[in-house]
Amino acid sequence: MKYTKYADPFLGNGEIALPEPSFPASTWHFIKGLSGNTSPAAALPFGKYTAGGYDGAYPCGSGINDMNCGGPIRKLFDRPHFIGISHLHHDGTGAIGVYYNYALTCPFDGGFPSFQPFPILREEAAPGYYLAETDTVTAEATVTRSAALHRYRFKGSGDHRVAVDFANDGLHSDEWGMRGKVTGTVEVLSETRLRAVMLIQKAEIVFDFEIRGASLVSLYRGSETVPENAVSLDVPSSDTRMGGIFALTGNEAEVRLVISFAGIPDRSPFEAEPRSFDEARKAAEAEWEEALSKIEINTDDEREKEIFYSNLYHALTKPCDYSGEAFFFRDKNRRMVTDLATMWDICKTQLPLLYTLYPDISEKILASFAAFGEEYGYYPHCLLASGRLDIENKQARSLAEYTVCDAYYRGINADYHALVEGAEKDARRTPAFFGERPLKTTSGFYASHILDMAEAFSCLAPIANELGMKETAGRYAEYGKRFADAFGEDGMMRPDSDYYEGNRYNYSFRPLFDREARIALAGKENLIREAERFFGFLDPADLSSRFEGFNNETDMEAPLFLHELGLRDRMCEVIVSGMNSMFTTGSGGVPGNADSGGLNACYLWNVIGLFPVSGQNRMIIGSPRYPEAVLHLKNADFRIVKTGEGIYPEKAEWNGTLLPDFELPVTEMMKGGTLIITMRETR
């Protein structure tokens, strides 16, 4: 099977257009932006470069959306537009404050670029490739590990030109504070090469730009050209464009752009990428074939394949490998990734998927956390290609610790002693957890933070014990008992706390390390009643406590709580209704922010019939969609076989052994083997 045939980069790029929801999905309540907010830009699996059309739309720079954090989608345009090709796009994030879109390269006719958007007549994308056609030009982009490549083909005769703007940062305006101060210089290396050294979003970035089929006309700043003998420019503010203008010798030109966060290279960066545009595009497709082939699904339904592999594609574009350009650290040669954006989404679904199937990038993720803890004394929960380290700091706490546990159980190589030991330093940034300050409520401190940290310590304790860190394990186990402080007298999350998304109910249905103690806080019968109300089985018109239907990351793992309560049939009804109603093909096919693959991976786990409990050595068996799915692990194959009809698992057998609790340890899964799930049609 050709996997790239089914992977649609446009999945989730537009406003949601979902199927008519079945019950109970018909009762669910969306609170977040009604778009997947993905980017169709050319990318590689975990590659640094993304190159695609830019028109300033929210949040990835392409499409037609204005800012959307909830409610109906405001539109910038009635159809996609094109100014040029930009780089380092996000994929699926929301209002995150840093929006990239650097080195905007604009094809135009005439003397000076207007940088105005023009309607797109035709727009196409495939894994590793992007195309936009306007009235005057067809622009294409592809990427390699070391460069972004563009090709421009102009229509008819005229004064065809290409301009590059090294000061471009963010989206179509600074209405939401999306553009920061930009400073830097541009140097002319030859009539076909420029080098810009820029400070953007507190990070020094070197851009090496080469064009073939054109020659330099002039440098420019703002709306004025600079005399030919000038070789450098200073850009003092965020509203100034600056770069170079090139005139074509014919109708076609090719651009190569190398971006470095490690300073000016010792030799020409273009020596590392000798391939032509078409050769690079073919190589990118081959990389995607290899990455997408890690999961095989057995189905003859072409639509099902498109939904599955489009979601898998978007689950693999982030994080970005910046190894050798580790600008966060004193030693820039260290392994490092960026665009762990955002951890509160990806730690639950996407990172467990990567640790299961993609060990190389997984080792780099863990190395990034270890180096960050060593250099800064804490672990980030939102890491971008930016010098700003406090982005969205309120959202969560101690999330790296969960992913350390997930990597450990999946056998990813890392310095686990250092990572486990660093967890306490990380948590010390929140003194209230340790009783060193009064617990604040309704004034900026979140009960969910208590739960985040307590659970992180509970999950780390058994790993510390296995590593021989007995004292640390005991201390962490005691810290874990503080999870109860996050709950009120009724056993739901505290009513006197703020919640950054949703309300206290959205955080109450989370599978915890000590499930028996959690159930005891509220009583099982009370929790069953509250859970059935939350998922819409009771009081469907009451939205005060309501599942957000995969529109928001707070609820992605919530269906597993039904498993904890013994309501496995209800769990399968929620999952199947959600997968049928909330995901489809095309630009409207994702129910909310895809969040760097977090929501995409949520779909993938659910339809193959398993779901990870982040931080724990547990995979919960759900309702598989396909007769068979095969995960090609590093050392073995893991096969899921569905027999019988219906959505309810009757029994599950792992390598011939019955699993009465419908759970499979992660450590067993990673050995490879066959999981047979026998289904039934009635509850």
C-alpha positions in Angstrom: 0.0 0.0 0.0 1.2 3.5 -0.8 0.6 5.3 2.6 1.3 8.9 1.3 -1.7 8.5 -1.1 -4.0 8.6 1.9 -2.3 11.4 4.0 -4.0 14.7 3.5 -1.9 17.7 4.8 -5.1 19.8 4.6 -6.9 17.7 7.3 -8.1 20.1 9.9 -6.9 23.3 8.2 -10.4 24.9 8.1 -13.6 25.3 10.0 -15.1 22.0 11.3 -17.5 20.2 9.0 -18.3 17.0 10.9 -20.9 14.3 10.4 -24.3 14.5 12.1 -23.5 13.3 15.6 -24.9 10.1 17.0 -25.9 9.7 20.7 -24.3 10.5 23.1 -22.0 12.7 20.9 -25.1 14.7 20.1 -25.2 16.0 23.7 -21.6 17.1 23.9 -20.5 20.7 24.3 -17.7 22.4 22.4 -16.0 25.3 24.1 -12.8 25.8 22.1 -12.1 27.1 18.6 -14.0 25.2 15.9 -11.1 24.4 13.7 -8.2 21.9 13.7 -5.9 24.9 12.9 -3.4 22.6 11.1 -0.9 23.6 8.5 -0.6 22.1 5.0 3.0 23.3 4.6 5.6 20.9 3.2 7.3 19.1 6.1 9.3 16.0 7.0 8.6 13.7 9.9 9.9 15.6 12.9 11.8 17.9 10.5 12.9 21.4 11.3 11.6 23.0 8.1 8.0 23.7 7.1 7.5 25.6 3.9 4.1 26.6 2.7 1.8 29.4 1.6 1.4 32.4 3.8 -1.5 34.8 3.9 -1.4 35.8 7.6 -4.3 33.6 8.7 -4.6 32.2 12.3 -2.7 30.4 13.7 -0.3 28.8 11.2 -0.2 31.6 8.6 -2.3 29.8 6.0 -6.0 29.3 5.3 -8.9 31.7 5.9 -9.4 31.8 9.6 -9.2 34.8 11.9 -8.3 34.2 15.6 -10.6 31.5 17.1 -10.5 30.4 20.7 -14.2 29.7 21.1 -17.5 30.2 19.3 -18.1 30.7 15.6 -15.0 31.1 13.4 -14.3 34.6 12.2 -12.9 34.7 8.6 -10.1 36.8 7.1 -11.0 35.8 3.6 -13.7 33.9 1.8 -11.1 31.7 0.1 -7.4 31.0 0.7 -5.0 33.7 -0.4 -1.2 33.8 -1.0 1.4 36.4 -0.3 4.4 34.1 -0.5 6.1 31.1 1.1 7.1 31.3 4.8 8.8 28.8 7.1 8.7 27.2 10.6 4.9 26.9 10.8 3.0 25.4 13.8 0.6 22.6 13.3 -2.7 22.7 15.1 -1.9 25.0 18.0 -4.2 27.8 19.2 -3.4 31.2 20.7 0.1 30.4 21.8 1.8 33.8 21.3 4.6 32.8 18.9 3.7 32.2 15.3 6.9 32.0 13.3 6.3 32.4 9.5 9.8 33.6 9.0 11.7 34.5 5.8 8.6 35.3 3.8 9.5 34.9 0.1 7.2 36.7 -2.2 6.9 36.3 -6.0 5.6 39.4 -7.8 5.6 41.5 -11.0 6.8 45.1 -11.1 9.3 47.3 -9.2 8.5 46.8 -5.5 6.6 44.1 -3.6 3.3 45.0 -2.1 3.1 42.0 0.2 -0.6 41.9 -0.3 -2.6 38.6 -0.4 -3.9 37.4 -3.8 -6.6 34.8 -4.2 -5.4 31.2 -4.8 -6.7 29.6 -7.9 -5.3 26.1 -7.1 -3.8 24.8 -3.9 -2.4 21.4 -3.4 -0.3 19.6 -0.8 1.1 16.1 -0.3 3.5 14.8 2.4 6.7 16.9 1.8 5.2 19.1 -0.9 3.1 22.3 -1.2 1.8 24.2 -4.3 -0.2 27.4 -4.7 -1.3 29.0 -8.0 -2.4 32.6 -8.5 -3.2 34.6 -11.6 0.4 35.4 -12.1 2.6 32.5 -10.7 2.7 28.9 -9.5 4.7 28.5 -6.4 5.9 25.2 -5.0 7.8 24.2 -1.9 9.5 21.1 -0.6 11.9 20.4 2.3 14.9 18.4 3.3 16.7 17.9 6.6 19.0 20.8 5.8 17.1 23.2 3.6 13.8 24.5 2.3 13.4 24.6 -1.5 11.0 26.7 -3.5 10.2 26.9 -7.2 8.4 29.8 -8.9 7.0 29.6 -12.4 5.5 32.9 -13.7 2.8 33.1 -16.3 3.4 35.2 -19.5 6.0 37.9 -20.0 6.8 40.7 -17.6 9.2 42.0 -15.0 9.2 38.9 -12.8 10.7 39.3 -9.4 11.1 37.5 -6.0 11.5 39.4 -2.7 12.5 37.9 0.6 11.5 39.5 3.9 13.7 38.4 6.8 11.7 40.5 9.4 8.4 38.8 8.9 7.2 37.4 12.2 3.7 36.2 13.1 0.4 36.6 11.4 -1.5 39.3 9.4 -1.5 41.9 12.1 -0.2 42.6 15.6 -3.8 43.0 16.9 -3.2 40.2 19.5 0.4 41.0 20.3 1.6 38.4 17.8 4.6 40.2 16.5 7.5 41.2 18.7 10.5 43.4 18.1 12.8 42.3 15.3 16.4 43.4 14.9 19.1 42.2 12.6 21.3 42.8 9.6 21.4 41.6 6.0 24.6 41.0 4.1 25.0 40.6 0.3 27.2 37.5 -0.3 26.8 37.6 -4.1 24.3 38.7 -6.7 22.4 35.4 -5.9 23.0 35.0 -2.2 22.0 36.9 1.0 22.7 36.2 4.6 20.5 37.7 7.4 21.3 37.5 11.1 18.1 38.3 13.0 16.9 38.4 16.6 13.3 37.2 16.5 11.3 36.1 19.5 14.5 36.4 21.6 16.3 33.8 19.5 19.2 34.6 17.1 18.5 33.1 13.7 20.8 33.0 10.7 19.1 32.9 7.3 21.1 31.9 4.2 19.2 32.6 1.0 20.2 31.5 -2.5 18.2 32.0 -5.7 18.8 30.4 -9.1 17.5 32.0 -12.3 17.6 35.5 -10.9 20.0 38.2 -9.7 19.9 40.8 -7.0 18.3 44.2 -7.8 18.6 45.8 -4.4 18.2 45.5 -0.7 15.2 47.2 0.9 13.9 48.4 4.2 10.3 49.2 4.8 9.0 50.6 1.4 12.3 51.9 0.2 15.2 50.3 -1.7 18.7 50.7 -0.3 21.6 52.0 -2.6 23.5 49.2 -4.3 26.7 49.8 -2.3 24.9 49.1 1.0 25.4 45.5 2.3 23.7 45.6 5.7 20.5 46.9 7.3 19.3 47.4 10.8 15.6 46.7 11.6 14.5 48.4 14.8 10.9 47.5 15.1 8.3 44.9 14.4 6.5 46.7 11.6 9.4 47.0 9.2 10.0 44.6 6.4 13.5 44.2 5.1 15.5 41.9 2.8 16.4 41.7 -0.9 14.7 41.9 -4.3 15.8 39.7 -7.2 14.9 40.0 -10.9 14.4 36.8 -12.9 16.2 36.2 -16.2 13.3 34.2 -17.5 10.0 32.8 -16.1 11.3 30.4 -13.6 13.4 30.6 -10.4 14.4 28.3 -7.6 15.2 29.3 -4.0 17.1 27.5 -1.3 16.9 28.6 2.3 18.9 27.4 5.2 17.9 28.5 8.7 20.4 28.1 11.6 20.0 28.6 15.3 23.7 27.8 15.9 25.3 30.9 14.4 27.0 31.6 11.1 28.3 28.4 9.6 32.0 27.8 8.9 31.3 27.0 5.2 28.6 27.4 2.7 25.4 25.8 4.1 24.2 25.0 0.6 27.0 22.4 0.1 24.9 20.1 2.4 22.0 20.0 -0.1 23.1 19.3 -3.7 19.7 17.7 -4.8 17.4 19.4 -7.3 13.9 20.4 -6.3 12.3 17.3 -7.8 14.9 15.0 -6.2 14.3 16.6 -2.8 10.5 16.2 -3.3 10.9 12.5 -4.1 13.2 12.0 -1.1 10.6 13.7 1.2 7.9 11.4 0.0 10.1 8.4 0.6 10.7 9.6 4.2 7.0 9.9 4.8 6.3 6.4 3.3 8.7 5.0 5.9 7.2 6.9 8.8 3.6 6.2 7.9 4.2 2.5 7.4 4.8 2.0 11.1 1.1 1.3 11.5 -0.8 -0.9 9.1 -4.6 -1.1 9.2 -6.6 -3.8 7.5 -9.6 -2.3 5.8 -10.9 -2.0 2.2 -12.6 1.3 3.0 -10.7 4.1 1.2 -12.3 6.8 3.4 -11.2 5.1 6.5 -7.6 4.9 5.2 -7.7 8.6 4.4 -8.9 9.6 7.9 -6.4 7.3 9.6 -3.3 8.2 7.7 -4.1 11.9 7.6 -4.3 11.9 11.3 -1.1 9.8 11.5 0.6 12.4 9.2 -0.3 15.3 11.5 0.8 13.3 14.6 4.3 13.1 13.1 5.1 16.6 11.9 6.1 17.7 15.5 8.3 18.0 17.5 11.1 19.4 15.3 14.6 18.0 15.5 17.0 20.8 16.2 19.9 18.6 17.3 23.2 20.4 16.7 21.4 23.7 17.0 20.6 23.5 20.7 20.3 27.3 21.2 18.7 26.8 24.6 22.0 25.4 26.0 25.6 26.4 26.3 26.7 23.4 24.2 24.8 23.9 21.0 25.8 20.5 19.7 23.5 18.7 22.1 20.4 16.8 21.0 17.3 19.0 21.2 13.8 19.3 19.9 11.4 22.2 19.7 7.7 22.6 19.2 6.7 20.5 22.2 3.6 22.6 21.9 1.8 22.0 23.9 2.7 19.4 26.6 -0.8 19.3 28.2 -2.1 18.0 24.8 0.7 15.8 23.5 1.8 14.1 26.7 -1.5 12.1 26.8 -1.6 10.7 23.3 1.1 11.9 20.8 4.2 11.3 22.9 3.2 7.8 23.9 2.7 7.1 20.2 6.1 8.4 19.4 7.8 6.4 22.2 6.0 3.3 21.0 7.0 3.6 17.3 9.7 6.2 16.7 12.7 5.6 19.1 15.1 8.0 17.4 13.1 11.2 17.9 12.0 9.8 21.3 15.6 9.7 22.6 16.1 13.3 21.5 12.9 14.4 23.3 14.2 12.8 26.5 17.7 14.3 26.0 16.0 17.7 25.6 14.3 17.4 29.0 17.5 16.1 30.6 19.6 19.0 29.3 16.9 21.5 30.2 16.8 20.2 33.7 20.5 20.3 34.0 20.9 23.8 32.6 17.8 25.5 34.1 16.8 23.3 37.0 13.3 22.6 35.8 11.4 21.0 32.8 9.5 23.0 30.2 5.9 22.2 29.3 5.9 24.3 26.2 9.1 24.4 24.2 9.2 26.5 21.0 11.9 27.9 18.7 11.9 31.0 20.8 13.9 32.4 23.7 10.7 32.9 25.6 10.5 30.1 28.2 7.4 31.1 30.1 4.8 30.6 27.3 1.4 29.6 28.7 2.9 29.0 32.1 -0.5 28.8 33.8 -1.7 25.8 31.9 -0.3 22.9 33.8 2.5 21.5 36.0 5.0 18.6 36.0 4.0 17.3 32.6 7.5 16.2 31.5 7.4 13.8 34.4 4.5 11.9 32.8 6.3 11.6 29.6 9.5 10.4 31.3 7.4 7.5 32.7 5.9 6.7 29.3 9.3 6.6 27.7 10.7 4.4 30.5 8.0 1.8 30.0 8.6 1.8 26.3 12.4 1.3 26.6 13.6 4.6 25.3 17.3 5.2 26.1 17.7 8.1 28.6 19.4 9.1 31.8 16.4 8.1 34.0 18.2 8.6 37.3 18.8 12.3 36.5 15.3 12.8 35.0 13.5 11.2 38.0 15.7 13.2 40.5 15.0 16.4 38.7 11.3 16.1 39.1 11.4 17.5 42.7 13.3 20.6 41.6 10.8 21.1 38.9 7.9 20.9 41.3 9.6 23.3 43.7 8.6 26.1 41.4 5.2 25.7 42.9 5.8 26.1 46.7 2.1 25.8 47.6 2.2 22.1 46.7 4.7 21.6 49.5 2.8 23.6 52.0 5.4 26.4 51.9 2.7 29.0 50.9 -1.0 29.1 51.4 -3.0 27.4 48.6 -4.6 30.1 46.6 -8.0 29.6 45.0 -10.0 31.7 42.6 -7.0 34.0 42.2 -4.6 32.4 39.8 -3.7 29.1 41.3 -5.4 26.0 40.0 -6.5 22.8 41.8 -5.5 21.0 38.6 -1.9 22.0 39.2 -2.1 20.1 42.5 -3.4 17.0 40.7 -0.8 17.3 38.0 2.1 17.3 40.5 0.7 14.7 42.8 0.0 12.3 40.0 3.4 12.9 38.5 5.1 11.9 41.8 2.8 8.8 42.1 3.8 7.7 38.6 7.5 8.3 39.2 7.7 6.5 42.5 7.6 2.9 41.2 10.2 3.8 38.5 12.4 5.3 41.1 12.1 2.1 43.1 13.1 0.0 40.1 16.1 2.3 39.5 17.3 1.6 43.1 16.4 5.1 44.3 14.6 3.8 47.4 14.5 7.0 49.4 13.3 9.1 46.4 10.7 6.5 45.7 9.3 6.7 49.2 9.3 10.5 49.2 7.5 10.6 45.9 4.9 8.1 47.0 4.1 10.4 49.9 3.9 13.4 47.7 1.5 11.5 45.5 -1.1 11.2 48.3 -1.7 14.9 48.0 -3.9 14.4 45.0 -6.8 14.5 47.4 -6.2 18.2 48.0 -7.4 18.9 44.5 -10.9 17.6 45.3 -13.8 19.1 47.1 -16.2 17.5 49.7 -18.4 16.0 46.9 -15.4 14.1 45.4 -15.3 16.4 42.3 -12.5 18.9 41.7 -12.5 21.8 44.1 -15.3 24.3 43.5 -13.3 27.2 44.9 -10.6 26.9 42.3 -10.1 28.5 38.9 -9.9 26.3 35.8 -8.0 27.5 32.7 -10.3 25.6 30.3 -13.6 24.1 31.1 -14.8 23.7 34.7 -14.1 21.5 37.6 -16.0 18.6 36.0 -13.7 18.5 33.0 -10.8 17.7 35.4 -12.7 15.3 37.6 -12.9 12.4 35.2 -9.2 11.5 34.9 -7.8 8.0 35.5 -5.5 8.3 38.5 -2.7 6.2 39.8 -4.5 5.2 42.9 -7.9 4.6 41.4 -9.4 3.0 44.5 -8.5 6.0 46.6 -9.9 8.3 43.9 -13.2 6.4 43.9 -13.4 6.5 47.6 -13.3 10.3 47.7 -16.8 10.5 46.2 -18.2 7.0 46.5 -18.6 4.8 43.5 -22.4 5.2 43.1 -22.0 9.0 43.2 -19.2 8.9 40.6 -21.2 6.6 38.3 -24.1 9.1 38.4 -21.8 12.1 37.8 -20.0 10.3 35.0 -23.2 9.4 33.2 -24.3 13.0 33.5 -21.0 14.2 32.2 -21.1 12.1 29.1 -24.7 12.9 28.3 -26.4 9.7 29.3 -28.3 11.5 32.1 -29.8 15.0 31.9 -28.6 15.6 28.3 -29.8 19.2 28.3 -27.8 20.2 31.3 -24.4 21.5 30.1 -23.1 22.5 33.5 -21.1 19.3 33.6 -20.5 18.1 30.1 -17.9 16.3 28.0 -16.2 18.5 25.5 -16.3 15.8 22.8 -12.6 15.8 21.8 -12.8 19.5 21.1 -10.5 20.1 24.0 -7.5 18.4 25.4 -8.8 18.3 29.0 -11.2 15.5 28.1 -9.2 13.3 25.7 -8.6 10.6 28.3 -11.8 11.1 30.2 -13.6 8.1 28.6 -11.1 5.9 30.4 -12.6 6.9 33.7 -15.7 4.9 32.7 -13.4 1.8 32.6 -12.2 2.6 36.1 -15.8 2.6 37.3 -16.5 -0.7 35.6 -18.7 1.0 32.9 -16.8 -0.5 30.0 -19.9 -0.6 27.7 -20.5 3.0 28.3 -16.8 3.8 27.6 -17.1 2.0 24.2 -20.3 3.9 23.4 -18.6 7.2 24.1 -15.5 6.3 22.1 -17.3 4.9 19.0 -19.8 7.8 19.0 -16.9 10.2 19.2 -14.8 8.6 16.5 -17.8 8.4 14.2 -19.0 11.9 14.9 -15.9 14.0 15.5 -13.5 13.0 12.8 -13.8 12.9 9.1 -11.9 13.7 5.9 -10.9 17.1 4.6 -10.1 20.5 6.0 -13.0 20.4 8.4 -12.2 16.9 9.7 -10.9 17.5 13.2 -13.2 18.8 16.0 -10.7 21.2 17.7 -7.1 22.3 17.8 -5.0 19.3 16.6 -2.3 20.7 19.0 0.9 19.4 17.4 -0.6 15.9 16.9 -2.2 15.5 20.3 -5.8 15.2 19.0 -4.7 13.3 15.9 -3.0 10.7 18.1 -6.1 10.5 20.3 -8.1 9.4 17.2 -5.4 6.8 16.3 -5.3 5.1 19.6 -9.0 4.9 19.9 -9.6 3.4 16.5 -7.0 0.7 16.9 -8.7 -0.3 20.2 -6.1 0.8 22.8 -5.5 3.9 24.8 -2.5 4.8 27.0 -2.8 6.0 30.5 -0.1 8.6 30.5 2.6 8.0 33.2 1.4 4.5 34.0 2.2 1.0 32.7 -1.3 0.5 31.4 -3.0 0.3 28.0 -6.8 0.2 28.3 -8.5 -2.0 25.7 -11.4 -0.2 24.0 -13.4 -0.8 20.8 -11.2 -1.5 17.7 -12.5 -0.2 14.4 -10.6 -2.4 12.0 -10.4 -6.2 11.6 -6.6 -6.0 12.2 -4.0 -3.3 12.9 -0.2 -3.9 13.1 2.2 -1.7 14.9 5.8 -2.2 13.8 7.8 -1.8 16.9 11.6 -1.5 17.0 12.2 -5.2 17.7 8.8 -6.9 17.0 5.3 -6.5 15.6 2.4 -5.8 17.9 -0.9 -7.1 16.3 -4.4 -6.3 17.3 -7.1 -8.6 15.8 -10.8 -8.1 16.1 -13.2 -11.0 15.9 -16.9 -11.0 16.0 -19.3 -8.1 15.4 -20.4 -5.1 17.5 -18.7 -2.4 19.5 -18.4 -4.1 22.9 -15.4 -6.3 23.8 -16.5 -9.7 25.1 -13.0 -10.9 25.9 -9.4 -10.0 25.2 -6.5 -12.5 24.9 -2.8 -11.6 24.8 -0.6 -14.2 23.2 -3.2 -16.8 24.2 -3.7 -15.5 27.8 -7.0 -14.0 28.9 -6.9 -10.4 30.1 -9.9 -10.3 32.5 -9.5 -6.7 33.4 -9.1 -5.6 29.7 -5.8 -4.0 30.4 -2.4 -4.7 28.8 0.9 -3.5 30.4 2.9 -1.2 28.2 5.9 -3.3 28.9 4.1 -6.4 27.5 3.0 -4.5 24.4 6.5 -3.5 23.6 7.6 -7.2 23.5 5.4 -7.7 20.5 2.7 -10.3 20.0 -1.0 -10.7 19.2 -3.9 -9.2 21.1 -7.2 -10.8 20.0 -10.4 -8.8 21.0 -13.7 -10.7 20.6 -16.6 -8.4 20.1 -20.3 -8.6 20.9 -23.3 -6.6 19.5 -25.3 -6.0 22.7 -24.6 -4.6 26.1 
